[in-house]
Amino acid sequence: MQPLRGLWDTCRVTNRDRNAAQPYRASSTRGSAGIGRTLTPAIALAALILAPPLASSAILRVPEDHATVRSAVGAAGHRDTILIAPGVHRGGVFVDRKSLTLASRFLGTGDTALVSRTVLRGAAADMCAGLPGCAGGAVLEFGAAAHGSAVIGLTVTDGEDGIRSQAMVDITSCHIVGNGDGVDFVSGSGGTFQNSLFARNRDDGIDLNGRIQARIIGNDIRENRQDGVEYRLHAYRGPTQTIEFIGNRIVGNKSDGIQLIDYPDVSSRIIRIEGNHFSANGDAAVGCLPDGRTIEDFGGAAVAERVLLIGNTFTGERHGLVGGANVVALNNIFTGIRVSALRRVGGNSVASSNLFWKNGTDADECAFEPSGVLRADPRLDGSGRPAADSPAIDAGVARFVSKGDTLLNLPPTGYVGRAPDMGAVEAGRPGRPTAPAGRSN
């Protein structure tokens, strides 16, 4: 074993509880324009390599030191790193009672080609071996005492679930493809999922359930056979949790791009959907369903949890947003929506400063009339980026107050020009900062 140079925990983005009484403030940079305070893989790698070694941490190499990933995990100590060589390796690995980083050599080199070349495949029938808390069937599974673990630069495929977790586990620069659910995180778990590809999974790309602390940032979530993201809002009381979907490309999923599944109670959550590009999802870009149901029927559940829909681009969808009783929809672009951009959005919801263009209906059975509407061709290219003369540029609002509640308050450093742009891209800034590493088609 070699001493580990650096500590991933020193550069991992962590989640913070937020106080519901505080006014919402959007990130200083958003979506395709950049993500405030989020470390890019290059910065994280530099921090890992340059930090001083820790005597208590080690690198266990597969296959040089241990023949299999599973044997390396068994031999590893708390905070060790399992460094996996290119090749196809057997999955069915259970991690618990310690924090581990499982990574390809991308971790030390930044070479994105290593992501698709370093594969964990399938799940061993004997992976649990009687271990408590292990459900089996996943390529990688993390027990409830594996908080602080990370998966970096790996392709994970051909499992009932790709990655299943009961703990806080970060996923960075991975390809999670061809599983049942790409990832399946249950109550008490979460983490930052960043710069990764969740594609062609047989059910959902990302499946979140219950009391989750999660940040879904800068990913490609596409061509999954059900939802891109399915999030079940099971009962929860406690410090307000903010679940963030920021700067993702959510495209071509067979059902909803993001599906929010409601339950009878009102939970202590805020759902922030900001700077994402939604396109060509089969049912709705964002759908709200009632009573634990998951088959989209476009009825539009009156989800009471606050949903912040800020600065997104919706192109070529069947429906944009369906449902919600406490939605704040600001600075979005809805174009080419075949049926309805907003459907059955009601209750305390507000919509202002949005661009609508060539939609079947802009607002269908909504309890309000959208204000500050711009109806003009946004002139977007295939990636959702506006042309230099797009009317969406400088057309958004930096500050929005409704009924005495400040719902948006961007500082001048949060945008370029006189005002924020509508949609996911802030003109004058480079494209999405964290495109999935080594993305495969």
Buried (B, 14 or more C-beta within 10 A) or exposed (E): BEEBBBBBBEBBBEBEEBEBEEEBBBBBBBBBBBBEEBBBBEEBBBBBEEBEEBEEBBBBBBBEBBEBBBBBBBBBEEBBBBBBBBEEBBBBBBBBEBBBBBBBBBBBEBBBEBBBBBBBBBBBEEBBEEEEBBBBBBBBBBBBEBBBBBBBBBBBBBBBBBBBBBBBBBBBBBBBBBBBBBBBBBBBBBBBBBBBBBBBBEBBBBBBBBBBBBBBBBBBBBBBBBBBBBBBBBEBEEEBBBBBBBBBBBBBBBBBBBBBBBBEEBBBBBBBBBBBBBBBBBBBBBBBBBEEEBEBEBBBBBBBBBBBBBBBBBBBBBBBBBBBBBBBBBBBBBBBBEBBBBBBBBBBBBBBBBBBBEBEBBBBEBEBEBEBBBEEEBBBEEBBBBBEEBBBBBBBBBEBEBEEEEBBBBEEEBBBEEBBBBBBBBBEBEEBBBBBBBBEE
